[in-house]
Amino acid sequence: MRVLVINPGSATLKAALLVDGDAVESANVSIEQLDPEVHEVIAAWSPLDAVGVRFVHGGPDLVRPTLIDDEVLARLEAVTGLAPLHNPAALAATQAVRGAHPDLPIVACFDTAFHATMPPAAYTYAIPKEWNARWRLRRYGFHGLSHEYAAGRAAQLVERPLEELKIVTCHLGGGASLCAVDGGRSVDTTMGFTPMAGLVMQVRSGSVDPGLLLWLLTDGGQPVEELYDGLEHNAGLKGLTATSGDIREVIAGAQAGDADCALAFEVYLHRLVREIGSMVASLGGIDALVFTGGVGEHAADVRARAVDGLGHLGAAVDPARNGADARGDRLLTAPGSAVAVAVVEAREDLQIVANVEAVLGQG
């Protein structure tokens, strides 16, 4: 099956051609020149059997991969405010494909959909119920395509059925979140109504006491726009250091004796270990811990320190397998460890193709 995968960013779209599950072509598409460049990609990679488009947010109603039609497009347009940096680009790409190739099936794949299986106790905010009802507020969670793929790939690595495993997946990149996966279903995650919640990230704050934010708005006199910009673009590791927030810079600074970098790295690890523990509690145990994303795949120090912090669970990594020079999907588990530890390359594209095949009845 020949599937065009479209993955929107805030400035560009990543396009990839997968043929029977193998990535054979890739291209970056400028959002400013989206229509002509999308058409060029399709012309160069045709024939195509289907298109899979990643949408960061499906809102409260679109909770599974869905074949796009006029009604689905209308629903997506209604929730663009929930993902203003990414959903508009995904919508524009979808409309460009539909306009030129109306018979080509397009499947919308949502990062929020994987978390739709969370129980009410996990997704409900303890705020006035009238607010929840009026605005349909809830914890949505994000990075769902990555978490779903990482859990399935980890089950393959440990050679056990996914349905019998309790897995904590750690998507660690510029944005970062954890997911508690029980038998292949998300039962808890660290992000919430927005991607700001949860872990300390490269430039995002992660969870902050809402009372502190209210104090900044009232007693602190912080304008709403500056507060938003600070939390979204200038917090996290960047905010705590004089770096870009890239974990490599922070670790290098800490090793060179920079006190701010050393503190930032410890704050990052403290929140990571604490939140992994909360995912284990939601699962009632853990069989496997999986690292994915740019940091999860390449930062051996982060993996080692995180697992060291989970020693009370019997988790341990083999230093040689965890070495910085090692690459590819692999188990890091030390002999005698009670928890399997793995690294999995982030492959949302493969999960999107799997979703497209399932929707079209070819999976």
KOLFIDREN-427069 format. One record per residue (C-alpha): residue number from 1; residue in one letter; x, z, y. Coordinates in pm, whole numbers. Example, Ala and Ser with C-alpha at 12.3 -4.5 7.8 and 13.67 -1.06 7.14 Angstrom:
BEGIN
(node 1, "A", (1230, 780, -450)) (node 2, "S", (1367, 714, -106)) 
END
This chain:
BEGIN
(node 1, "M", (0, 0, 0)) (node 2, "R", (134, -96, 345)) (node 3, "V", (48, 172, 601)) (node 4, "L", (137, 181, 969)) (node 5, "V", (188, 545, 1073)) (node 6, "I", (152, 627, 1443)) (node 7, "N", (286, 963, 1562)) (node 8, "P", (233, 1031, 1935)) (node 9, "G", (462, 1227, 2159)) (node 10, "S", (416, 1308, 2525)) (node 11, "A", (621, 1006, 2642)) (node 12, "T", (653, 774, 2343)) (node 13, "L", (485, 690, 2016)) (node 14, "K", (681, 682, 1693)) (node 15, "A", (566, 401, 1466)) (node 16, "A", (669, 366, 1104)) (node 17, "L", (585, 127, 823)) (node 18, "L", (555, 287, 480)) (node 19, "V", (523, 66, 175)) (node 20, "D", (414, 246, -140)) (node 21, "G", (541, 570, 10)) (node 22, "D", (879, 440, 125)) (node 23, "A", (964, 420, 496)) (node 24, "V", (1096, 68, 553)) (node 25, "E", (1062, 17, 931)) (node 26, "S", (1046, 234, 1242)) (node 27, "A", (1009, 182, 1616)) (node 28, "N", (945, 371, 1938)) (node 29, "V", (656, 251, 2151)) (node 30, "S", (644, 323, 2524)) (node 31, "I", (314, 476, 2632)) (node 32, "E", (338, 281, 2958)) (node 33, "Q", (355, -46, 2761)) (node 34, "L", (142, 76, 2473)) (node 35, "D", (-95, -218, 2424)) (node 36, "P", (158, -502, 2408)) (node 37, "E", (416, -302, 2213)) (node 38, "V", (164, -184, 1952)) (node 39, "H", (52, -544, 1907)) (node 40, "E", (417, -654, 1867)) (node 41, "V", (475, -389, 1600)) (node 42, "I", (164, -492, 1406)) (node 43, "A", (257, -861, 1426)) (node 44, "A", (610, -790, 1302)) (node 45, "W", (501, -562, 1016)) (node 46, "S", (192, -744, 897)) (node 47, "P", (20, -766, 659)) (node 48, "L", (-109, -408, 679)) (node 49, "D", (-362, -233, 456)) (node 50, "A", (-436, 58, 689)) (node 51, "V", (-322, 264, 987)) (node 52, "G", (-279, 641, 993)) (node 53, "V", (-275, 809, 1335)) (node 54, "R", (-163, 1166, 1388)) (node 55, "F", (-388, 1364, 1621)) (node 56, "V", (-256, 1705, 1722)) (node 57, "H", (-609, 1839, 1766)) (node 58, "G", (-938, 1757, 1594)) (node 59, "G", (-1142, 2022, 1771)) (node 60, "P", (-1396, 2240, 1590)) (node 61, "D", (-1574, 1957, 1408)) (node 62, "L", (-1309, 1716, 1276)) (node 63, "V", (-1160, 1930, 1000)) (node 64, "R", (-1039, 1670, 750)) (node 65, "P", (-874, 1325, 765)) (node 66, "T", (-1142, 1088, 888)) (node 67, "L", (-1198, 712, 901)) (node 68, "I", (-1231, 622, 1267)) (node 69, "D", (-1552, 469, 1400)) (node 70, "D", (-1728, 483, 1738)) (node 71, "E", (-1874, 829, 1670)) (node 72, "V", (-1538, 976, 1568)) (node 73, "L", (-1374, 824, 1876)) (node 74, "A", (-1638, 985, 2097)) (node 75, "R", (-1573, 1323, 1937)) (node 76, "L", (-1200, 1283, 1987)) (node 77, "E", (-1244, 1189, 2351)) (node 78, "A", (-1451, 1505, 2398)) (node 79, "V", (-1166, 1731, 2283)) (node 80, "T", (-874, 1567, 2463)) (node 81, "G", (-851, 1873, 2690)) (node 82, "L", (-739, 2078, 2390)) (node 83, "A", (-426, 1861, 2347)) (node 84, "P", (-373, 1685, 2681)) (node 85, "L", (-13, 1580, 2611)) (node 86, "H", (-71, 1414, 2273)) (node 87, "N", (-433, 1327, 2195)) (node 88, "P", (-474, 1078, 2484)) (node 89, "A", (-177, 875, 2357)) (node 90, "A", (-315, 881, 2002)) (node 91, "L", (-653, 767, 2133)) (node 92, "A", (-496, 487, 2335)) (node 93, "A", (-302, 363, 2033)) (node 94, "T", (-614, 375, 1818)) (node 95, "Q", (-812, 176, 2072)) (node 96, "A", (-532, -79, 2103)) (node 97, "V", (-530, -135, 1726)) (node 98, "R", (-910, -152, 1703)) (node 99, "G", (-932, -398, 1988)) (node 100, "A", (-693, -647, 1829)) (node 101, "H", (-764, -578, 1460)) (node 102, "P", (-1124, -455, 1426)) (node 103, "D", (-1126, -491, 1047)) (node 104, "L", (-811, -284, 989)) (node 105, "P", (-909, 67, 869)) (node 106, "I", (-770, 348, 1084)) (node 107, "V", (-760, 705, 958)) (node 108, "A", (-724, 997, 1198)) (node 109, "C", (-505, 1275, 1053)) (node 110, "F", (-523, 1610, 1231)) (node 111, "D", (-259, 1882, 1264)) (node 112, "T", (-540, 2133, 1296)) (node 113, "A", (-730, 2020, 984)) (node 114, "F", (-510, 2196, 728)) (node 115, "H", (-592, 2531, 889)) (node 116, "A", (-969, 2477, 875)) (node 117, "T", (-964, 2663, 541)) (node 118, "M", (-863, 2990, 707)) (node 119, "P", (-1125, 3263, 652)) (node 120, "P", (-1325, 3390, 952)) (node 121, "A", (-1126, 3712, 956)) (node 122, "A", (-811, 3508, 1020)) (node 123, "Y", (-943, 3265, 1281)) (node 124, "T", (-1183, 3483, 1485)) (node 125, "Y", (-1070, 3633, 1816)) (node 126, "A", (-1186, 3988, 1885)) (node 127, "I", (-1326, 3899, 2226)) (node 128, "P", (-1689, 3910, 2343)) (node 129, "K", (-1883, 3711, 2085)) (node 130, "E", (-2068, 3531, 2363)) (node 131, "W", (-1735, 3373, 2466)) (node 132, "N", (-1661, 3261, 2112)) (node 133, "A", (-2008, 3112, 2081)) (node 134, "R", (-2019, 2944, 2421)) (node 135, "W", (-1680, 2774, 2401)) (node 136, "R", (-1640, 2771, 2021)) (node 137, "L", (-1317, 2962, 2053)) (node 138, "R", (-1104, 3025, 1746)) (node 139, "R", (-751, 3016, 1617)) (node 140, "Y", (-687, 2654, 1524)) (node 141, "G", (-324, 2650, 1420)) (node 142, "F", (-95, 2347, 1442)) (node 143, "H", (180, 2163, 1252)) (node 144, "G", (-72, 2135, 969)) (node 145, "L", (56, 1802, 836)) (node 146, "S", (408, 1945, 812)) (node 147, "H", (292, 2270, 649)) (node 148, "E", (79, 2082, 395)) (node 149, "Y", (364, 1849, 298)) (node 150, "A", (625, 2129, 282)) (node 151, "A", (407, 2341, 52)) (node 152, "G", (343, 2051, -185)) (node 153, "R", (710, 1951, -192)) (node 154, "A", (816, 2312, -254)) (node 155, "A", (586, 2328, -556)) (node 156, "Q", (766, 2023, -693)) (node 157, "L", (1105, 2185, -636)) (node 158, "V", (1011, 2506, -818)) (node 159, "E", (835, 2301, -1088)) (node 160, "R", (511, 2496, -1076)) (node 161, "P", (155, 2388, -992)) (node 162, "L", (78, 2426, -622)) (node 163, "E", (-258, 2580, -714)) (node 164, "E", (-91, 2892, -857)) (node 165, "L", (162, 2955, -580)) (node 166, "K", (168, 3179, -273)) (node 167, "I", (394, 3004, -22)) (node 168, "V", (507, 3079, 332)) (node 169, "T", (605, 2759, 509)) (node 170, "C", (827, 2784, 818)) (node 171, "H", (810, 2483, 1050)) (node 172, "L", (1097, 2559, 1285)) (node 173, "G", (1179, 2307, 1555)) (node 174, "G", (1134, 2288, 1930)) (node 175, "G", (786, 2413, 1854)) (node 176, "A", (758, 2652, 1564)) (node 177, "S", (491, 2805, 1343)) (node 178, "L", (444, 2966, 1005)) (node 179, "C", (166, 2918, 754)) (node 180, "A", (44, 3128, 462)) (node 181, "V", (-49, 2879, 188)) (node 182, "D", (-244, 3017, -107)) (node 183, "G", (-297, 2768, -388)) (node 184, "G", (-246, 2477, -149)) (node 185, "R", (-486, 2609, 118)) (node 186, "S", (-396, 2754, 456)) (node 187, "V", (-521, 3113, 485)) (node 188, "D", (-328, 3219, 797)) (node 189, "T", (-90, 3081, 1058)) (node 190, "T", (97, 3199, 1365)) (node 191, "M", (-28, 2958, 1633)) (node 192, "G", (-374, 3005, 1775)) (node 193, "F", (-613, 2833, 2015)) (node 194, "T", (-305, 2667, 2165)) (node 195, "P", (50, 2602, 2038)) (node 196, "M", (186, 2875, 2269)) (node 197, "A", (109, 3160, 2031)) (node 198, "G", (322, 3307, 1757)) (node 199, "L", (697, 3263, 1722)) (node 200, "V", (956, 3248, 1997)) (node 201, "M", (1028, 2877, 2046)) (node 202, "Q", (1277, 2660, 2230)) (node 203, "V", (1093, 2662, 2563)) (node 204, "R", (759, 2832, 2479)) (node 205, "S", (715, 3206, 2493)) (node 206, "G", (524, 3263, 2172)) (node 207, "S", (273, 3549, 2171)) (node 208, "V", (272, 3766, 2483)) (node 209, "D", (57, 4070, 2561)) (node 210, "P", (-247, 3927, 2748)) (node 211, "G", (-246, 4237, 2965)) (node 212, "L", (102, 4144, 3086)) (node 213, "L", (-23, 3797, 3184)) (node 214, "L", (-321, 3946, 3367)) (node 215, "W", (-84, 4180, 3552)) (node 216, "L", (132, 3884, 3657)) (node 217, "L", (-178, 3706, 3791)) (node 218, "T", (-312, 4006, 3983)) (node 219, "D", (-48, 4263, 4073)) (node 220, "G", (240, 4016, 4038)) (node 221, "G", (73, 3747, 4247)) (node 222, "Q", (194, 3472, 4014)) (node 223, "P", (1, 3147, 4072)) (node 224, "V", (-177, 3015, 3763)) (node 225, "E", (17, 2686, 3771)) (node 226, "E", (353, 2865, 3782)) (node 227, "L", (248, 3103, 3506)) (node 228, "Y", (146, 2812, 3283)) (node 229, "D", (465, 2618, 3357)) (node 230, "G", (680, 2922, 3289)) (node 231, "L", (518, 2999, 2953)) (node 232, "E", (503, 2636, 2838)) (node 233, "H", (829, 2491, 2969)) (node 234, "N", (1070, 2764, 3081)) (node 235, "A", (1025, 3056, 2840)) (node 236, "G", (1140, 3110, 2481)) (node 237, "L", (1511, 3071, 2413)) (node 238, "K", (1554, 2868, 2732)) (node 239, "G", (1400, 3141, 2942)) (node 240, "L", (1621, 3412, 2796)) (node 241, "T", (1946, 3217, 2837)) (node 242, "A", (2120, 2974, 3067)) (node 243, "T", (2085, 2702, 2803)) (node 244, "S", (1833, 2431, 2719)) (node 245, "G", (1697, 2660, 2450)) (node 246, "D", (1841, 2445, 2172)) (node 247, "I", (1918, 2687, 1890)) (node 248, "R", (2265, 2535, 1847)) (node 249, "E", (2356, 2619, 2205)) (node 250, "V", (2215, 2968, 2170)) (node 251, "I", (2408, 3041, 1849)) (node 252, "A", (2728, 2897, 1995)) (node 253, "G", (2683, 3109, 2305)) (node 254, "A", (2624, 3421, 2099)) (node 255, "Q", (2936, 3354, 1893)) (node 256, "A", (3134, 3307, 2217)) (node 257, "G", (3024, 3649, 2342)) (node 258, "D", (2741, 3553, 2576)) (node 259, "A", (2519, 3863, 2587)) (node 260, "D", (2206, 3671, 2688)) (node 261, "C", (2245, 3426, 2400)) (node 262, "A", (2312, 3710, 2156)) (node 263, "L", (1996, 3892, 2265)) (node 264, "A", (1788, 3572, 2257)) (node 265, "F", (1900, 3496, 1901)) (node 266, "E", (1811, 3848, 1790)) (node 267, "V", (1469, 3825, 1959)) (node 268, "Y", (1410, 3491, 1786)) (node 269, "L", (1504, 3633, 1445)) (node 270, "H", (1309, 3955, 1493)) (node 271, "R", (987, 3765, 1566)) (node 272, "L", (1054, 3520, 1280)) (node 273, "V", (1106, 3793, 1020)) (node 274, "R", (813, 3997, 1150)) (node 275, "E", (577, 3701, 1136)) (node 276, "I", (694, 3596, 789)) (node 277, "G", (605, 3949, 684)) (node 278, "S", (258, 3909, 831)) (node 279, "M", (208, 3584, 637)) (node 280, "V", (315, 3759, 316)) (node 281, "A", (60, 4034, 388)) (node 282, "S", (-215, 3774, 436)) (node 283, "L", (-121, 3620, 100)) (node 284, "G", (-88, 3951, -82)) (node 285, "G", (254, 3846, -211)) (node 286, "I", (495, 3554, -204)) (node 287, "D", (635, 3314, -460)) (node 288, "A", (824, 3077, -231)) (node 289, "L", (959, 3065, 124)) (node 290, "V", (1010, 2715, 265)) (node 291, "F", (1204, 2604, 573)) (node 292, "T", (1135, 2271, 742)) (node 293, "G", (1164, 2112, 1087)) (node 294, "G", (1483, 2047, 1282)) (node 295, "V", (1591, 2412, 1295)) (node 296, "G", (1460, 2496, 949)) (node 297, "E", (1649, 2206, 793)) (node 298, "H", (1980, 2234, 978)) (node 299, "A", (2035, 2591, 1102)) (node 300, "A", (2190, 2768, 803)) (node 301, "D", (2245, 3084, 1009)) (node 302, "V", (1874, 3108, 1088)) (node 303, "R", (1778, 3070, 722)) (node 304, "A", (2036, 3323, 604)) (node 305, "R", (1944, 3585, 863)) (node 306, "A", (1571, 3537, 807)) (node 307, "V", (1601, 3581, 431)) (node 308, "D", (1834, 3880, 477)) (node 309, "G", (1555, 4040, 676)) (node 310, "L", (1325, 3998, 376)) (node 311, "G", (1555, 4172, 130)) (node 312, "H", (1287, 4435, 67)) (node 313, "L", (1080, 4157, -92)) (node 314, "G", (1365, 4071, -328)) (node 315, "A", (1447, 3744, -149)) (node 316, "A", (1804, 3615, -144)) (node 317, "V", (1979, 3283, -81)) (node 318, "D", (2287, 3139, -244)) (node 319, "P", (2550, 3096, 33)) (node 320, "A", (2687, 2774, -115)) (node 321, "R", (2345, 2611, -144)) (node 322, "N", (2260, 2730, 206)) (node 323, "G", (2582, 2588, 352)) (node 324, "A", (2566, 2404, 680)) (node 325, "D", (2700, 2085, 521)) (node 326, "A", (2433, 2066, 249)) (node 327, "R", (2154, 1812, 302)) (node 328, "G", (1823, 1707, 148)) (node 329, "D", (1533, 1887, -16)) (node 330, "R", (1674, 2165, -230)) (node 331, "L", (1636, 2518, -357)) (node 332, "L", (1855, 2783, -192)) (node 333, "T", (1752, 3061, -428)) (node 334, "A", (2024, 3304, -532)) (node 335, "P", (2039, 3417, -896)) (node 336, "G", (1808, 3713, -944)) (node 337, "S", (1602, 3646, -630)) (node 338, "A", (1236, 3742, -674)) (node 339, "V", (1134, 3473, -423)) (node 340, "A", (1215, 3103, -441)) (node 341, "V", (1371, 2978, -116)) (node 342, "A", (1372, 2608, -30)) (node 343, "V", (1455, 2357, 241)) (node 344, "V", (1227, 2055, 279)) (node 345, "E", (1271, 1763, 515)) (node 346, "A", (979, 1737, 758)) (node 347, "R", (782, 1430, 649)) (node 348, "E", (451, 1422, 830)) (node 349, "D", (456, 1046, 771)) (node 350, "L", (428, 1092, 395)) (node 351, "Q", (144, 1340, 438)) (node 352, "I", (-36, 1099, 667)) (node 353, "V", (-4, 823, 406)) (node 354, "A", (-137, 1058, 139)) (node 355, "N", (-434, 1138, 363)) (node 356, "V", (-497, 769, 432)) (node 357, "E", (-495, 690, 62)) (node 358, "A", (-731, 978, -11)) (node 359, "V", (-978, 871, 260)) (node 360, "L", (-971, 508, 143)) (node 361, "G", (-1007, 606, -222)) (node 362, "Q", (-663, 481, -324)) (node 363, "G", (-485, 816, -365)) 
END
